[in-house]
Every structure is written in structure tokens, then in C-alpha cells.
Amino acid sequence: MKRGIKWAVGAGSLLALGSAAFFAGRSYAAGIPATKALTYSGLLQNADGSPFTATGHNIELKLWNDPAATAAANLLCDTMSQALKTDSTGHFSLTLGDDCT
């Protein structure tokens, strides 16, 4: 009987400790940033499949509300031209402005 009580107290203590750690971790989370909350990431490769790592190139991302319309009124998001920065594997990331969220 004593062994069962000790086991129950130990299991209850571990459960309480785990719950406390979970809620403490959630309370320290930073949450969603107020500005520039989204990024667009991709992978660029050369024609032979090797990673694209060349420098001196720019990249621009534009999002439209209609695939056939290119008028300024249809433009939802524009990152403007910026220097392309890829890592050694060809991956890149663009921070999207607040108009893109």
C-alpha cells in the first residue's frame, strides 16, 4: 500500500512540474512581431541542379490580386529590388513588408 501511495505522489509531482514548465515556457514566448512578420523563402538552382550562389544579382517579389492584371491598383505587395543573398545551398529569404500581411 505504501508503495502505491509513493508512486502516485511521485507521478503527481512529475505531472505538476511538467505542467508548470510548459506554462512558464509559453509565458516567455515573444509572440507575433508587430511589423515585418512574414518572410518568403526559396531555393535557387542552376540549370544543372547545383545551388545558385552567384553574387551581384537582385531579387524582387510582387504579389497581385489577379494573375492577368498588372495595373498599380492590382498590386498587393512589393518587396522592391534588393540584393539577392543566398547561402551555400542556394536558399534565400526575403522579409516581407507590412503591406504583404
N, CA, C and O atoms as a GROMACS GRO file, in nm:
protein
  404
    1MET      N    1   0.081  -0.119   0.000
    1MET     CA    2   0.000   0.000   0.000
    1MET      C    3   0.086   0.126   0.000
    1MET      O    4   0.058   0.222  -0.072
    2LYS      N    5   0.193   0.125   0.082
    2LYS     CA    6   0.280   0.242   0.088
    2LYS      C    7   0.349   0.265  -0.046
    2LYS      O    8   0.371   0.380  -0.086
    3ARG      N    9   0.383   0.158  -0.114
    3ARG     CA   10   0.450   0.170  -0.243
    3ARG      C   11   0.357   0.238  -0.344
    3ARG      O   12   0.404   0.322  -0.422
    4GLY      N   13   0.229   0.205  -0.346
    4GLY     CA   14   0.132   0.265  -0.437
    4GLY      C   15   0.114   0.414  -0.410
    4GLY      O   16   0.100   0.493  -0.503
    5ILE      N   17   0.114   0.452  -0.283
    5ILE     CA   18   0.099   0.593  -0.247
    5ILE      C   19   0.222   0.671  -0.290
    5ILE      O   20   0.210   0.781  -0.344
    6LYS      N   21   0.341   0.615  -0.266
    6LYS     CA   22   0.464   0.682  -0.308
    6LYS      C   23   0.468   0.699  -0.459
    6LYS      O   24   0.509   0.804  -0.508
    7TRP      N   25   0.425   0.598  -0.532
    7TRP     CA   26   0.424   0.605  -0.678
    7TRP      C   27   0.326   0.712  -0.725
    7TRP      O   28   0.358   0.789  -0.816
    8ALA      N   29   0.208   0.719  -0.664
    8ALA     CA   30   0.107   0.818  -0.702
    8ALA      C   31   0.156   0.960  -0.672
    8ALA      O   32   0.136   1.050  -0.753
    9VAL      N   33   0.219   0.979  -0.556
    9VAL     CA   34   0.272   1.111  -0.520
    9VAL      C   35   0.384   1.151  -0.617
    9VAL      O   36   0.390   1.265  -0.662
   10GLY      N   37   0.472   1.056  -0.649
   10GLY     CA   38   0.581   1.084  -0.743
   10GLY      C   39   0.529   1.119  -0.882
   10GLY      O   40   0.575   1.215  -0.944
   11ALA      N   41   0.432   1.042  -0.930
   11ALA     CA   42   0.375   1.069  -1.063
   11ALA      C   43   0.302   1.202  -1.064
   11ALA      O   44   0.313   1.278  -1.160
   12GLY      N   45   0.229   1.232  -0.958
   12GLY     CA   46   0.160   1.360  -0.948
   12GLY      C   47   0.256   1.478  -0.946
   12GLY      O   48   0.231   1.582  -1.006
   13SER      N   49   0.368   1.459  -0.874
   13SER     CA   50   0.470   1.564  -0.868
   13SER      C   51   0.531   1.589  -1.004
   13SER      O   52   0.551   1.704  -1.044
   14LEU      N   53   0.562   1.483  -1.076
   14LEU     CA   54   0.618   1.498  -1.210
   14LEU      C   55   0.519   1.565  -1.305
   14LEU      O   56   0.559   1.649  -1.386
   15LEU      N   57   0.394   1.531  -1.295
   15LEU     CA   58   0.291   1.593  -1.377
   15LEU      C   59   0.279   1.742  -1.346
   15LEU      O   60   0.269   1.824  -1.437
   16ALA      N   61   0.281   1.776  -1.219
   16ALA     CA   62   0.272   1.917  -1.179
   16ALA      C   63   0.395   1.995  -1.226
   16ALA      O   64   0.382   2.108  -1.274
   17LEU      N   65   0.512   1.936  -1.213
   17LEU     CA   66   0.635   2.001  -1.257
   17LEU      C   67   0.635   2.020  -1.408
   17LEU      O   68   0.674   2.126  -1.458
   18GLY      N   69   0.592   1.919  -1.482
   18GLY     CA   70   0.585   1.930  -1.627
   18GLY      C   71   0.486   2.037  -1.671
   18GLY      O   72   0.513   2.112  -1.765
   19SER      N   73   0.371   2.043  -1.605
   19SER     CA   74   0.271   2.145  -1.638
   19SER      C   75   0.324   2.285  -1.609
   19SER      O   76   0.304   2.376  -1.688
   20ALA      N   77   0.391   2.302  -1.497
   20ALA     CA   78   0.448   2.432  -1.462
   20ALA      C   79   0.552   2.475  -1.563
   20ALA      O   80   0.556   2.591  -1.603
   21ALA      N   81   0.637   2.382  -1.605
   21ALA     CA   82   0.740   2.414  -1.705
   21ALA      C   83   0.676   2.452  -1.838
   21ALA      O   84   0.723   2.544  -1.905
   22PHE      N   85   0.571   2.381  -1.877
   22PHE     CA   86   0.502   2.411  -2.003
   22PHE      C   87   0.444   2.552  -2.001
   22PHE      O   88   0.466   2.629  -2.095
   23PHE      N   89   0.372   2.587  -1.896
   23PHE     CA   90   0.310   2.719  -1.889
   23PHE      C   91   0.413   2.830  -1.871
   23PHE      O   92   0.394   2.941  -1.922
   24ALA      N   93   0.522   2.803  -1.802
   24ALA     CA   94   0.628   2.903  -1.788
   24ALA      C   95   0.692   2.930  -1.923
   24ALA      O   96   0.722   3.045  -1.955
   25GLY      N   97   0.715   2.827  -2.002
   25GLY     CA   98   0.773   2.844  -2.136
   25GLY      C   99   0.681   2.923  -2.227
   25GLY      O  100   0.728   3.006  -2.306
   26ARG      N  101   0.552   2.899  -2.218
   26ARG     CA  102   0.456   2.973  -2.301
   26ARG      C  103   0.448   3.118  -2.262
   26ARG      O  104   0.424   3.204  -2.347
   27SER      N  105   0.467   3.150  -2.136
   27SER     CA  106   0.455   3.288  -2.090
   27SER      C  107   0.573   3.372  -2.138
   27SER      O  108   0.562   3.495  -2.144
   28TYR      N  109   0.685   3.310  -2.171
   28TYR     CA  110   0.802   3.383  -2.218
   28TYR      C  111   0.809   3.392  -2.370
   28TYR      O  112   0.903   3.452  -2.423
   29ALA      N  113   0.713   3.336  -2.442
   29ALA     CA  114   0.714   3.342  -2.588
   29ALA      C  115   0.696   3.486  -2.633
   29ALA      O  116   0.618   3.562  -2.574
   30ALA      N  117   0.767   3.524  -2.739
   30ALA     CA  118   0.764   3.662  -2.786
   30ALA      C  119   0.636   3.695  -2.862
   30ALA      O  120   0.595   3.811  -2.866
   31GLY      N  121   0.573   3.596  -2.921
   31GLY     CA  122   0.451   3.621  -2.996
   31GLY      C  123   0.480   3.667  -3.137
   31GLY      O  124   0.593   3.658  -3.185
   32ILE      N  125   0.378   3.716  -3.204
   32ILE     CA  126   0.390   3.761  -3.342
   32ILE      C  127   0.449   3.901  -3.344
   32ILE      O  128   0.403   3.988  -3.270
   33PRO      N  129   0.550   3.926  -3.427
   33PRO     CA  130   0.608   4.059  -3.435
   33PRO      C  131   0.505   4.160  -3.485
   33PRO      O  132   0.418   4.126  -3.566
   34ALA      N  133   0.514   4.284  -3.439
   34ALA     CA  134   0.419   4.388  -3.480
   34ALA      C  135   0.443   4.432  -3.624
   34ALA      O  136   0.348   4.470  -3.693
   35THR      N  137   0.567   4.427  -3.673
   35THR     CA  138   0.599   4.465  -3.810
   35THR      C  139   0.687   4.358  -3.873
   35THR      O  140   0.757   4.284  -3.803
   36LYS      N  141   0.682   4.350  -4.004
   36LYS     CA  142   0.763   4.255  -4.082
   36LYS      C  143   0.751   4.113  -4.026
   36LYS      O  144   0.850   4.048  -3.995
   37ALA      N  145   0.628   4.067  -4.015
   37ALA     CA  146   0.601   3.938  -3.952
   37ALA      C  147   0.621   3.820  -4.047
   37ALA      O  148   0.633   3.706  -4.001
   38LEU      N  149   0.626   3.843  -4.178
   38LEU     CA  150   0.635   3.733  -4.273
   38LEU      C  151   0.764   3.738  -4.353
   38LEU      O  152   0.820   3.844  -4.378
   39THR      N  153   0.810   3.620  -4.394
   39THR     CA  154   0.923   3.609  -4.485
   39THR      C  155   0.885   3.516  -4.600
   39THR      O  156   0.801   3.428  -4.586
   40TYR      N  157   0.948   3.537  -4.713
   40TYR     CA  158   0.933   3.449  -4.828
   40TYR      C  159   1.067   3.382  -4.848
   40TYR      O  160   1.168   3.451  -4.864
   41SER      N  161   1.070   3.250  -4.848
   41SER     CA  162   1.195   3.176  -4.862
   41SER      C  163   1.187   3.086  -4.984
   41SER      O  164   1.080   3.041  -5.023
   42GLY      N  165   1.302   3.061  -5.043
   42GLY     CA  166   1.305   2.974  -5.159
   42GLY      C  167   1.442   2.915  -5.182
   42GLY      O  168   1.536   2.940  -5.106
   43LEU      N  169   1.453   2.838  -5.287
   43LEU     CA  170   1.576   2.771  -5.327
   43LEU      C  171   1.601   2.802  -5.473
   43LEU      O  172   1.514   2.780  -5.557
   44LEU      N  173   1.718   2.852  -5.504
   44LEU     CA  174   1.757   2.879  -5.642
   44LEU      C  175   1.865   2.781  -5.684
   44LEU      O  176   1.962   2.757  -5.613
   45GLN      N  177   1.845   2.724  -5.805
   45GLN     CA  178   1.942   2.629  -5.858
   45GLN      C  179   1.980   2.667  -6.000
   45GLN      O  180   1.902   2.730  -6.072
   46ASN      N  181   2.099   2.630  -6.038
   46ASN     CA  182   2.143   2.645  -6.177
   46ASN      C  183   2.075   2.539  -6.262
   46ASN      O  184   2.010   2.448  -6.208
   47ALA      N  185   2.088   2.550  -6.393
   47ALA     CA  186   2.024   2.455  -6.485
   47ALA      C  187   2.067   2.310  -6.458
   47ALA      O  188   1.990   2.217  -6.483
   48ASP      N  189   2.189   2.292  -6.409
   48ASP     CA  190   2.238   2.156  -6.382
   48ASP      C  191   2.197   2.104  -6.244
   48ASP      O  192   2.233   1.992  -6.207
   49GLY      N  193   2.121   2.184  -6.168
   49GLY     CA  194   2.074   2.141  -6.037
   49GLY      C  195   2.165   2.180  -5.922
   49GLY      O  196   2.132   2.154  -5.806
   50SER      N  197   2.278   2.241  -5.951
   50SER     CA  198   2.368   2.285  -5.845
   50SER      C  199   2.313   2.413  -5.781
   50SER      O  200   2.240   2.488  -5.845
   51PRO      N  201   2.348   2.439  -5.656
   51PRO     CA  202   2.298   2.559  -5.588
   51PRO      C  203   2.344   2.687  -5.656
   51PRO      O  204   2.460   2.698  -5.698
   52PHE      N  205   2.254   2.783  -5.669
   52PHE     CA  206   2.287   2.915  -5.724
   52PHE      C  207   2.345   2.999  -5.612
   52PHE      O  208   2.275   3.033  -5.517
   53THR      N  209   2.473   3.032  -5.622
   53THR     CA  210   2.540   3.108  -5.516
   53THR      C  211   2.610   3.231  -5.570
   53THR      O  212   2.691   3.291  -5.499
   54ALA      N  213   2.580   3.270  -5.693
   54ALA     CA  214   2.646   3.386  -5.754
   54ALA      C  215   2.605   3.514  -5.680
   54ALA      O  216   2.496   3.522  -5.623
   55THR      N  217   2.694   3.612  -5.681
   55THR     CA  218   2.666   3.741  -5.618
   55THR      C  219   2.641   3.846  -5.726
   55THR      O  220   2.667   3.822  -5.844
   56GLY      N  221   2.592   3.961  -5.683
   56GLY     CA  222   2.570   4.071  -5.777
   56GLY      C  223   2.435   4.066  -5.847
   56GLY      O  224   2.415   4.136  -5.946
   57HIS      N  225   2.343   3.986  -5.797
   57HIS     CA  226   2.209   3.978  -5.855
   57HIS      C  227   2.108   4.037  -5.758
   57HIS      O  228   2.127   4.034  -5.637
   58ASN      N  229   2.000   4.091  -5.813
   58ASN     CA  230   1.892   4.145  -5.731
   58ASN      C  231   1.770   4.056  -5.743
   58ASN      O  232   1.756   3.979  -5.838
   59ILE      N  233   1.681   4.068  -5.646
   59ILE     CA  234   1.556   3.992  -5.646
   59ILE      C  235   1.445   4.085  -5.601
   59ILE      O  236   1.464   4.172  -5.516
   60GLU      N  237   1.326   4.064  -5.659
   60GLU     CA  238   1.210   4.144  -5.623
   60GLU      C  239   1.088   4.052  -5.626
   60GLU      O  240   1.072   3.971  -5.717
   61LEU      N  241   1.003   4.066  -5.526
   61LEU     CA  242   0.882   3.986  -5.519
   61LEU      C  243   0.761   4.078  -5.525
   61LEU      O  244   0.750   4.173  -5.447
   62LYS      N  245   0.670   4.050  -5.619
   62LYS     CA  246   0.546   4.126  -5.630
   62LYS      C  247   0.430   4.029  -5.625
   62LYS      O  248   0.432   3.924  -5.689
   63LEU      N  249   0.328   4.064  -5.547
   63LEU     CA  250   0.208   3.983  -5.537
   63LEU      C  251   0.091   4.065  -5.591
   63LEU      O  252   0.073   4.181  -5.556
   64TRP      N  253   0.011   4.001  -5.679
   64TRP     CA  254  -0.101   4.067  -5.745
   64TRP      C  255  -0.230   3.998  -5.707
   64TRP      O  256  -0.229   3.880  -5.670
   65ASN      N  257  -0.342   4.070  -5.715
   65ASN     CA  258  -0.471   4.010  -5.683
   65ASN      C  259  -0.537   3.946  -5.804
   65ASN      O  260  -0.644   3.885  -5.792
   66ASP      N  261  -0.475   3.958  -5.921
   66ASP     CA  262  -0.527   3.899  -6.045
   66ASP      C  263  -0.407   3.859  -6.130
   66ASP      O  264  -0.320   3.942  -6.156
   67PRO      N  265  -0.399   3.734  -6.174
   67PRO     CA  266  -0.280   3.689  -6.249
   67PRO      C  267  -0.262   3.760  -6.383
   67PRO      O  268  -0.151   3.762  -6.437
   68ALA      N  269  -0.368   3.818  -6.439
   68ALA     CA  270  -0.357   3.884  -6.569
   68ALA      C  271  -0.347   4.035  -6.557
   68ALA      O  272  -0.314   4.102  -6.656
   69ALA      N  273  -0.374   4.091  -6.442
   69ALA     CA  274  -0.374   4.236  -6.425
   69ALA      C  275  -0.242   4.284  -6.366
   69ALA      O  276  -0.196   4.232  -6.264
   70THR      N  277  -0.182   4.383  -6.431
   70THR     CA  278  -0.055   4.437  -6.382
   70THR      C  279  -0.065   4.586  -6.352
   70THR      O  280   0.038   4.654  -6.340
   71ALA      N  281  -0.185   4.637  -6.340
   71ALA     CA  282  -0.203   4.777  -6.305
   71ALA      C  283  -0.165   4.799  -6.159
   71ALA      O  284  -0.172   4.707  -6.078
   72ALA      N  285  -0.124   4.921  -6.128
   72ALA     CA  286  -0.081   4.951  -5.991
   72ALA      C  287  -0.192   4.923  -5.889
   72ALA      O  288  -0.164   4.889  -5.774
   73ALA      N  289  -0.318   4.937  -5.930
   73ALA     CA  290  -0.429   4.912  -5.838
   73ALA      C  291  -0.440   4.765  -5.800
   73ALA      O  292  -0.500   4.732  -5.698
   74ASN      N  293  -0.383   4.676  -5.880
   74ASN     CA  294  -0.389   4.532  -5.853
   74ASN      C  295  -0.269   4.480  -5.775
   74ASN      O  296  -0.265   4.363  -5.737
   75LEU      N  297  -0.172   4.565  -5.751
   75LEU     CA  298  -0.051   4.525  -5.678
   75LEU      C  299  -0.082   4.520  -5.528
   75LEU      O  300  -0.121   4.620  -5.468
   76LEU      N  301  -0.063   4.402  -5.469
   76LEU     CA  302  -0.089   4.385  -5.326
   76LEU      C  303   0.036   4.402  -5.241
   76LEU      O  304   0.029   4.452  -5.128
   77CYS      N  305   0.150   4.362  -5.295
   77CYS     CA  306   0.274   4.361  -5.216
   77CYS      C  307   0.393   4.374  -5.309
   77CYS      O  308   0.395   4.313  -5.416
   78ASP      N  309   0.491   4.453  -5.270
   78ASP     CA  310   0.612   4.472  -5.349
   78ASP      C  311   0.730   4.484  -5.253
   78ASP      O  312   0.733   4.575  -5.170
   79THR      N  313   0.827   4.394  -5.265
   79THR     CA  314   0.945   4.399  -5.177
   79THR      C  315   1.049   4.497  -5.227
   79THR      O  316   1.147   4.524  -5.158
   80MET      N  317   1.029   4.550  -5.346
   80MET     CA  318   1.127   4.637  -5.412
   80MET      C  319   1.254   4.555  -5.440
   80MET      O  320   1.280   4.454  -5.374
   81SER      N  321   1.330   4.599  -5.534
   81SER     CA  322   1.451   4.527  -5.573
   81SER      C  323   1.554   4.536  -5.461
   81SER      O  324   1.583   4.643  -5.408
   82GLN      N  325   1.609   4.421  -5.425
   82GLN     CA  326   1.712   4.416  -5.322
   82GLN      C  327   1.816   4.312  -5.358
   82GLN      O  328   1.790   4.221  -5.436
   83ALA      N  329   1.933   4.326  -5.299
   83ALA     CA  330   2.042   4.234  -5.330
   83ALA      C  331   2.004   4.092  -5.288
   83ALA      O  332   1.956   4.069  -5.178
   84LEU      N  333   2.027   3.999  -5.379
   84LEU     CA  334   2.000   3.858  -5.353
   84LEU      C  335   2.112   3.800  -5.268
   84LEU      O  336   2.230   3.810  -5.303
   85LYS      N  337   2.075   3.741  -5.157
   85LYS     CA  338   2.172   3.679  -5.067
   85LYS      C  339   2.133   3.533  -5.050
   85LYS      O  340   2.033   3.502  -4.986
   86THR      N  341   2.213   3.444  -5.108
   86THR     CA  342   2.187   3.300  -5.093
   86THR      C  343   2.295   3.240  -5.005
   86THR      O  344   2.407   3.292  -4.996
   87ASP      N  345   2.262   3.130  -4.940
   87ASP     CA  346   2.364   3.059  -4.864
   87ASP      C  347   2.433   2.959  -4.956
   87ASP      O  348   2.408   2.959  -5.077
   88SER      N  349   2.517   2.876  -4.902
   88SER     CA  350   2.595   2.783  -4.985
   88SER      C  351   2.510   2.675  -5.051
   88SER      O  352   2.557   2.606  -5.142
   89THR      N  353   2.385   2.660  -5.008
   89THR     CA  354   2.297   2.560  -5.067
   89THR      C  355   2.197   2.621  -5.165
   89THR      O  356   2.115   2.549  -5.222
   90GLY      N  357   2.202   2.754  -5.185
   90GLY     CA  358   2.112   2.822  -5.278
   90GLY      C  359   1.984   2.873  -5.215
   90GLY      O  360   1.899   2.928  -5.285
   91HIS      N  361   1.968   2.858  -5.085
   91HIS     CA  362   1.848   2.906  -5.017
   91HIS      C  363   1.856   3.057  -4.992
   91HIS      O  364   1.964   3.110  -4.965
   92PHE      N  365   1.742   3.124  -5.002
   92PHE     CA  366   1.735   3.266  -4.976
   92PHE      C  367   1.609   3.296  -4.895
   92PHE      O  368   1.520   3.211  -4.884
   93SER      N  369   1.602   3.415  -4.839
   93SER     CA  370   1.485   3.457  -4.762
   93SER      C  371   1.468   3.607  -4.778
   93SER      O  372   1.565   3.682  -4.768
   94LEU      N  373   1.344   3.651  -4.804
   94LEU     CA  374   1.310   3.792  -4.815
   94LEU      C  375   1.213   3.827  -4.703
   94LEU      O  376   1.116   3.755  -4.680
   95THR      N  377   1.239   3.935  -4.634
   95THR     CA  378   1.144   3.984  -4.535
   95THR      C  379   1.038   4.064  -4.608
   95THR      O  380   1.069   4.155  -4.684
   96LEU      N  381   0.912   4.029  -4.584
   96LEU     CA  382   0.802   4.097  -4.650
   96LEU      C  383   0.757   4.216  -4.567
   96LEU      O  384   0.755   4.210  -4.444
   97GLY      N  385   0.722   4.324  -4.633
   97GLY     CA  386   0.674   4.442  -4.565
   97GLY      C  387   0.535   4.423  -4.507
   97GLY      O  388   0.471   4.321  -4.529
   98ASP      N  389   0.490   4.521  -4.432
   98ASP     CA  390   0.360   4.511  -4.366
   98ASP      C  391   0.245   4.510  -4.466
   98ASP      O  392   0.138   4.459  -4.434
   99ASP      N  393   0.265   4.564  -4.586
   99ASP     CA  394   0.159   4.560  -4.687
   99ASP      C  395   0.135   4.419  -4.741
   99ASP      O  396   0.037   4.395  -4.811
  100CYS      N  397   0.223   4.328  -4.710
  100CYS     CA  398   0.211   4.190  -4.757
  100CYS      C  399   0.138   4.098  -4.658
  100CYS      O  400   0.113   3.982  -4.690
  101THR      N  401   0.104   4.147  -4.542
  101THR     CA  402   0.043   4.059  -4.442
  101THR      C  403  -0.107   4.052  -4.456
  101THR      O  404  -0.172   3.981  -4.379
   0.00000   0.00000   0.00000
